[in-house]
Amino acid sequence: MIIRQIHVTPVAFRDPPLLNAAGVHEPWALRTIVEVVTDQGLTGLGETYGDLDHLGKVRMCAQALIGLDVHATNTMYARISALLGAPEPGTTATETGTTTPGPFTVATNPEEETKERTGESPGERTKERTVDRVFSPFEVACLDIRGKAAGVPVSDLLGGRVRDAVPYSAYLFYKWAGHPDEQQPDRFGAALDPAGIVEQAGLLIDEYGFESIKLKGGVHPPDEEIAAIRALHEAFPGVPLRLDPNAAWTVETSIRVGRELDGVLQYLEDPTAGIPGMAEVAAAVPMPLATNMCVVTPEHFPPAMAATRAIGVLLLDHHYWGGLVRSAHIAAMCDAFGLSMSMHSNSHLGISLAAMTHLAAATPNLTFACDTHTPWQDGQDVIQPGALHFTNGAVPVPTAPGLGVDLDRDALAVMNEQYEKCGIVARDDTSYMQRFTPTFTAKRPRW
């Protein structure tokens, strides 16, 4: 099965004003949809980040994969690595290139910088990390094709599902009632205090049946977020709770919050920055610490596991770990180190949700409910409806061949037009917040 065409389509969809340590989400979220077409007429789907420089890299690398067999993922990875440039051995330098990105330009990657600004997955911006991010959607698309050709779901290609449905968490955010430039509030309403957070949780649980809850913190002073967690604990007794302030706190503040929420939190995610700081907190608080920030490459495992272990839970994310197979390798490392696992989420569409669900279904040691932004899409998607749904907070694993989802071409065209017209080419929560609060700074730690 030889790759004959690859279509790369940028899309934009509406995003509510969700607050976080770096600022607030802009009105449009960006993604890139990848379609790989073979000589046998089979098509596979992948989804990745939408920032302009990342899009340019994906487009450029797509041309280099034409003519390869869909099974030749090692060769694909090597070609992408060569195109993006290799640093000197032992270095972790950022790629260099033109600063005026175009459709086929190799440039420095503000997607990496965006991750650091937004607190999604900061860390060293190495060439290897960029290769993994670019490679991932192509690998997922090829697995989709291979599953279709074999008549089996992608989860079977990853070793077979160990669970028939994958649990996800209600992902709560402090948020404004609507974007300031818009006339009407969105249907989710405001959530700026404990009462608003509890109301938001009730809405998501009623609609999706979630059986665990995560609150994105780092927005208000820690005592206010402690109060919100306690309000959730009282309103939803017995429901596991998590708090993620995206490294907005000092070590001392993290220890204080962790101790005050003893017996309330299932785990505390990235309270402070860096492996040394996390290790100091982990040694002093009663609950495990989770991360998608301080352990984001294989090289981070040894220091994170040394002496005082910095983390107890790793949040996997195939978008930046290099696809589904490489993520399975990371899961094996977690098993070897005795780490528990959950799954990280950024703003995404249904192709990513399908890939996440297949991966989680085939990963035995991924035992915590996963994160997802799906409720915040509010029904917007590029896949045809019906293939994915939530039952009691879990997504049943698709059993159709491949990912089990099909592209909605009309929706893709609409979202591509939205991309062309929205005027946003890179996510920047901080600058958007500063339009309305000029004194806002994303400097961390803040408390």
Secondary structure, 3 states (H helix, E strand, C coil): CEEEEEEEEEEEEECCCEEECCEECCCEEEEEEEEEEECCCCEEEEEEECCHHHHHHHHHHHHHHCCCECCCHHHHHHHHHHHHCCCCCCCCCCCCCECCCCCCCCECCHHHHHHHHHCCCCCCCCHHHHHHHHHHHHHHHHHHHHHHHHCCEHHHHCCCCCCCEEEECEEEECECCCCCCCCCCCCCCCECCHHHHHHHHHHHHHHHCCCCEEEECCCCCHHHHHHHHHHHHHHCCCCCEEEECCCCCCHHHHHHHHHHCCCCCCEEECCCCCHHHHHHHHCCCCCCEEECCCCCCHHHHHHHHCCCCCCCEEEECHHHHCCHHHHHHHHHHHHHHCCEEEECCCCCCHHHHHHHHHHHHCCCCCCCCECCCHHHHCCCCCECCCCCCCECCEEECCCCCECCCCECHHHHHHHHHHHHHHCCCCCCHHHHHHHHCCCCCCCCCCC
